[in-house]
Amino acid sequence: MTNTVTRPIPRSITSLISPGINSSILPSVPAAVSSMLERITPVILTYNEAHNIDRTLKQLTWAKRIVVIDSGSTDETLEILGNYPQVEHFQRSFDNHANQWNYGLQQVQTEWVLSLDADYCVSDELIAEMAQLSPFSPVNAYYARFKYCVFGQPLQATLLPPRAVLFRRDRATYITDGHTQLLEISGSTETLCGYIHHDDRKSLSRWIWAQDRYAILEAKKLRSTSAEQLSFGDRLRQYKVIAPFMILFYCLILHRGILDGWAGWYYAFQRVLAEILLSLHLLRD
């Protein structure tokens, strides 16, 4: 059962926590407020994330322990991790995202998990909202919404749907879905008000490399899954020739990306290029 509930953040809580959660602030937070944060372990996957990981970790200084699963980074990622004493990183060769995430869950010792990509920056508002949650609530998972950023500039809209990022460790399992993963959760869920900033600043060449890998896996998924089992968006992506043009219209007009100026055009072109790569792989077969 999925219950979508938005909850306002009491001003008193926001004023206590939003000035930038860190260890120097947490002692002033009432025990009833901070108890949820103490029960959360952030889990992050990394592979050559030197351009992103420091911003992500700066927003997690409230956490007693952070689990990072690295799949063989050769840039400065591991050096940056060493700057955060609460980070414990594990090395695991990458096979697929679902297995990597499930391995990460096995390293968690707390009841609650905060699952983050290396380019996800948790907003101060979301931290404050998590702090006021009851760890004894019947809810098993919380979804968070995203603000996509282009070089730090938040856009008005994104194609990325809300994702379950905060959940009870023993009620969740990751399964493979195309190039990424899905989280299977038993029990009720809610949606939080606060946002996560998706702010990927890796190089363009690295981004294209990753998108080509994703396109191969997405093409395999589209070919092997019946139309009835595909989402509406995935069925549209099967129209190989027109799908890139539909994405351009969707990003710039329907999602008002044109109002974001150059950042909106940059995001739209990124999504169009990703769709072109997918179309090329579908046309080859």
Secondary structure, DSSP 8 states (H G I E B T S, - for coil): ----------HHHHHHHTT---TTTGGGS-HHHHHHHHTEEEEEEESS-TTTHHHHHHTTTT-S-EEEEES---SSHHHHHTT-TTEEEEE---S-HHHHHHHHHHT--SSEEEEEETTEEE-HHHHHHHHTS-TT-S--EEEEEEEEEETTEE-S--S---EEEEEEGGGEEEEEETTEEEEEE-S-EEEEEEEEEE-----HHHHHHHHHHHHHHHHHHHHHS-GGGS-HHHHHHT-TTTHHHHHHHIIIIIT-GGGGTHHHHHHHHHHHHHHHHHHHHHHH-
